């Protein structure tokens, strides 16, 4: 009996489809692989965020909290990276800090992947790479980037319009999955609102003194190289920015707008004892002015389109031909958190946080972040 030609064609189509699905599954699954984050010698414990609110226990948003405790009493700082997953400057600043820092006085809490679910999917339609590689003396380390919001697989469907239930701020529907629109959160709300509530419970229960939320923004946004601070923290922020100015690191101070609600730097101080700041560095990957969104662009920030846009006056800051590489962006974030700890110690001595071992801006820019990162097999 002869096989009909259409049977062969059907079989070939099925086989080709299976091959395409298998190939597509490789990068898809890679987005769920954990990143090589190592608890450094100064880390005294690692807990899940659900320790503070069981409403997210076992869910995709239940991220790790790294705690570094000093021998002397003092205040407590919380460092947030990865509020938005495709902003690696803040993520890697948090990772570098928890892998190098020791605390002599007070306590330091570090969350490198605040919106953990967001790291499992890149944003649709933007052509973003799934991650980037950092070269270290002991070999390469691969880190994921993801989307801005909680993965829709973990929180669905989006409402037609998202209204912050606490503050009444109104956003487009997908913003219901952005933690930086959901503060102070709700214990029985959307999953992202529960994540924000868990963060607030950590801040309240641990009596956090200062929160630094580290971000990156497109070159055409005005908040690049600026800090948004709640009025409760102006004294600390001013001291930190003046000391950064002495190092030729220029950061503009912006007061958190009272009418712009749902954001970390506005709601955390309103609903807790903490002061809060949001620091933005330059992201070459975002916005409409860049070329192709590649891993090389993310790491080097060298892009002729951004250079032309900068020379034409379309960017908020100068974008030089050599770019604003990831090493520089991480160095700015690390320098900011170090100076905030010093400013907190100076302005409010009873809440002092004294850090040791964190590399300086000059060391990071000269040697690169890979020189300071630990390999997973070196974990304690």
C-alpha positions in Angstrom: 0.0 0.0 0.0 1.5 3.4 -1.0 1.6 6.3 1.3 -0.4 9.3 0.1 1.6 12.5 -0.6 -0.6 14.5 1.7 0.3 12.2 4.6 4.0 12.9 4.1 3.3 16.6 4.0 1.3 16.4 7.2 4.0 14.5 8.9 6.7 17.0 7.8 4.6 19.9 9.0 4.1 18.3 12.4 7.8 17.5 12.7 8.8 21.0 11.7 6.3 22.4 14.2 7.7 20.2 17.0 11.3 21.4 16.1 10.2 25.0 16.2 8.4 24.6 19.5 11.5 22.8 21.0 13.8 25.5 19.9 11.5 28.2 21.2 11.2 26.5 24.6 15.0 26.8 25.2 15.0 30.6 25.8 11.6 30.5 27.4 12.8 28.0 30.0 16.0 29.9 30.5 14.0 32.9 31.8 13.0 30.7 34.8 16.5 29.7 35.7 17.8 31.4 38.9 20.5 33.9 38.6 24.0 33.3 40.1 23.6 35.5 43.2 25.9 34.5 46.0 25.5 35.4 49.7 28.7 37.3 50.5 30.8 37.0 53.7 28.8 39.8 55.3 25.4 38.2 54.8 24.2 36.8 58.2 20.9 35.3 56.9 18.7 35.0 53.8 14.9 34.9 54.2 11.9 34.9 51.9 9.8 38.0 51.7 6.8 35.9 52.7 8.5 35.8 56.2 6.8 39.1 56.7 3.5 38.4 54.9 2.3 34.8 54.2 -0.1 36.0 51.6 2.7 35.6 49.0 4.2 32.4 50.3 5.2 30.0 47.5 4.0 32.4 44.8 6.2 33.6 41.9 6.8 37.0 43.6 8.2 35.5 46.9 11.7 36.9 46.5 14.9 36.6 48.6 15.9 39.1 51.3 19.6 39.2 52.2 20.3 40.5 55.6 23.7 41.9 56.8 23.8 42.6 60.5 26.5 44.6 62.3 27.8 44.0 65.8 26.9 47.5 67.0 23.3 48.7 67.1 22.1 51.4 64.8 19.5 52.0 62.0 18.4 49.7 59.2 18.7 50.4 55.4 16.7 48.5 52.7 18.2 48.5 49.2 15.8 47.5 46.3 17.1 46.4 43.0 14.9 44.9 40.2 11.8 46.8 41.0 11.7 46.8 37.2 13.6 43.8 35.8 14.9 45.3 32.6 16.9 47.9 34.6 20.1 46.0 35.3 22.0 48.9 36.8 20.0 48.7 40.1 19.9 44.9 40.0 23.7 44.5 39.7 24.4 47.3 42.3 22.3 45.3 44.8 24.1 42.0 43.9 27.5 43.6 44.1 26.7 45.1 47.5 25.4 41.9 49.1 28.4 40.0 47.8 31.0 42.5 49.0 29.6 44.5 52.0 30.1 44.0 55.7 28.1 46.0 58.2 29.9 47.3 61.3 27.0 49.2 62.8 23.2 48.8 62.1 21.7 46.5 59.6 21.5 46.3 55.8 18.6 44.5 53.9 19.2 43.9 50.2 16.6 42.7 47.7 18.2 42.4 44.3 15.1 41.1 42.5 12.2 43.0 44.0 9.8 42.0 41.3 11.0 38.4 41.0 8.1 37.3 38.7 9.1 40.0 36.1 12.4 38.3 35.5 10.6 35.3 33.9 9.4 37.1 30.8 10.8 39.9 28.6 8.4 42.6 27.4 6.5 41.7 24.3 7.2 43.5 21.0 10.4 45.3 22.1 13.0 42.7 21.0 14.8 42.7 24.3 17.5 40.2 25.0 16.8 37.6 27.6 19.8 38.5 29.7 23.5 39.6 29.7 26.8 38.1 30.6 29.4 39.5 33.0 33.0 38.4 32.6 34.8 37.6 35.9 38.3 36.4 36.6 36.8 32.9 37.3 34.5 32.7 34.3 31.3 34.2 32.8 28.2 34.8 34.8 24.8 35.1 33.1 22.0 37.3 34.5 18.5 37.6 33.3 16.6 40.7 32.4 12.8 40.6 32.1 9.8 42.8 31.8 8.8 45.9 33.8 5.8 44.1 35.3 4.8 40.9 37.1 4.5 38.2 34.5 1.0 38.0 33.1 1.2 34.2 33.6 1.3 34.9 37.3 -1.4 37.7 37.4 -4.1 37.7 34.9 -6.3 39.2 33.4 -5.4 42.9 33.5 -8.3 45.2 34.3 -9.3 47.8 31.7 -8.0 50.4 34.1 -6.0 50.0 37.2 -7.0 52.2 40.2 -4.7 52.1 43.2 -7.2 51.0 45.9 -5.5 53.0 48.6 -4.7 56.2 46.9 -7.2 56.3 43.9 -4.4 56.9 41.4 -5.5 55.8 37.9 -3.3 53.9 35.4 -3.7 51.8 32.3 -4.7 48.2 33.0 -1.2 46.6 32.7 0.0 48.9 35.4 -1.8 46.6 37.9 1.3 44.4 37.5 3.8 47.2 38.3 4.8 47.2 42.0 5.9 50.8 41.6 2.3 51.7 41.0 0.9 49.5 43.8 2.3 50.9 47.0 1.3 50.6 49.9 -0.4 47.5 48.6 -3.3 45.4 49.9 -3.2 42.1 51.7 -6.2 40.8 49.6 -5.6 42.6 46.3 -3.9 41.7 43.1 -0.8 39.6 43.4 1.4 42.6 42.8 -0.5 44.6 45.4 0.2 41.8 47.8 3.9 42.0 46.9 3.8 45.7 47.7 2.0 45.0 51.0 4.7 42.4 51.9 7.4 44.9 51.2 5.6 47.4 53.5 5.3 44.7 56.2 9.1 44.1 56.0 9.7 47.8 56.4 7.4 48.2 59.3 8.3 45.1 61.2 12.1 45.5 60.8 11.8 49.2 61.6 13.7 50.2 58.4 15.1 53.7 58.6 15.9 54.4 54.9 14.8 52.7 51.6 16.7 53.2 48.4 14.9 52.1 45.3 17.3 51.8 42.3 16.1 52.3 38.8 17.2 53.1 35.2 15.3 55.3 32.8 15.3 56.1 29.0 17.7 58.9 27.9 14.8 61.2 27.0 13.3 61.1 30.5 14.1 64.1 32.8 14.7 61.9 35.9 18.0 60.4 34.6 20.8 60.9 37.1 18.3 62.3 39.6 16.9 61.3 43.0 13.3 61.6 43.9 13.0 61.9 47.7 10.0 62.3 50.1 10.2 65.5 52.1 10.9 63.3 55.3 14.3 62.5 53.8 15.6 65.8 52.4 18.2 66.2 55.1 19.8 62.8 54.4 19.5 63.1 50.6 21.1 66.6 50.6 24.1 65.5 52.5 24.6 62.5 50.3 24.3 64.5 47.1 26.7 67.1 48.2 29.3 64.4 49.0 28.7 62.8 45.6 29.3 66.2 44.0 32.7 66.4 45.7 33.5 63.2 43.8 32.3 64.8 40.6 29.2 62.5 40.6 26.4 64.9 39.8 22.8 63.9 40.9 19.9 66.2 40.7 17.5 66.4 43.7 13.7 66.1 43.0 11.0 66.3 45.6 8.5 63.4 45.4 5.3 65.0 44.0 2.4 64.8 46.5 -0.1 64.1 43.8 1.9 61.3 42.1 0.7 58.3 44.2 1.5 54.6 44.3 5.2 55.0 44.0 7.8 53.7 46.5 9.4 57.1 47.3 6.0 58.6 48.0 4.0 55.8 49.8 6.7 54.1 51.8 7.3 57.2 54.0 3.5 57.9 54.2 2.8 54.4 55.5 5.8 53.6 57.6 8.6 55.2 59.7 11.1 55.0 56.9 12.3 57.7 54.5 12.6 56.6 50.9 14.5 57.7 47.8 14.4 56.6 44.2 17.6 56.9 42.2 17.6 56.7 38.3 20.6 56.1 36.1 20.7 56.1 32.3 19.2 53.0 30.5 20.3 52.7 26.8 17.8 49.8 26.3 14.7 51.9 26.9 12.9 54.5 24.9 12.3 55.2 21.2 15.6 56.9 20.4 17.9 53.8 20.5 19.0 51.3 17.8 18.5 47.6 18.2 17.9 46.3 21.7 20.9 44.0 22.0 22.9 42.6 24.9 25.9 44.7 23.6 23.7 47.9 23.8 22.6 47.0 27.4 26.2 46.5 28.5 28.2 49.1 26.6 25.5 51.7 25.8 27.4 52.6 22.6 24.8 53.6 20.1 25.0 56.1 17.2 21.3 56.8 17.4 21.5 57.9 21.0 24.6 60.0 20.2 22.7 61.8 17.4 19.7 62.2 19.7 21.9 63.7 22.4 23.6 66.1 20.0 20.1 67.2 18.7 19.0 68.0 22.3 16.5 65.2 22.5 17.9 63.5 25.6 17.9 64.6 29.3 21.6 64.1 29.7 24.6 63.9 27.3 25.1 60.5 25.7 28.8 60.4 24.6 30.1 58.2 21.8 31.7 55.9 24.3 28.3 55.3 25.9 27.3 55.1 29.5 28.2 51.4 30.2 26.8 49.1 32.8 29.9 49.4 34.9 29.4 53.2 35.2 25.7 52.9 36.0 26.3 50.3 38.7 29.1 52.4 40.1 26.7 55.4 40.4 24.1 53.3 42.2 26.7 51.8 44.6 28.2 55.2 45.3 24.7 56.5 46.1 23.9 53.8 48.6 27.3 54.2 50.3 26.9 58.0 50.6 23.3 57.6 51.9 24.5 55.4 54.6 27.1 58.0 55.6 24.6 60.8 55.4 22.2 58.8 57.6 24.9 58.3 60.1 25.8 62.0 60.1 22.3 63.4 60.1 20.7 60.9 62.4 23.4 59.2 64.5 21.0 57.1 66.5 20.1 55.4 63.2 23.7 55.0 61.9 24.5 52.3 59.3 28.2 51.8 58.8 29.3 49.8 55.8 32.7 48.3 55.0 34.2 46.5 52.0 32.0 48.1 49.3 34.1 49.1 46.3 34.3 52.7 45.4 33.0 54.4 42.2 36.5 54.6 40.9 37.3 50.9 41.6 34.1 49.7 39.9 34.6 51.9 36.8 38.3 51.0 36.6 38.0 47.2 37.2 34.5 46.4 36.1 31.7 44.8 38.2 32.9 41.3 37.3 36.0 41.8 39.4 33.9 41.9 42.5 31.3 39.2 41.9 31.4 35.8 43.5 31.0 32.5 41.6 28.2 30.2 42.9 30.7 27.5 44.0 32.4 30.0 46.3 29.2 30.4 48.4 29.6 29.8 52.1 
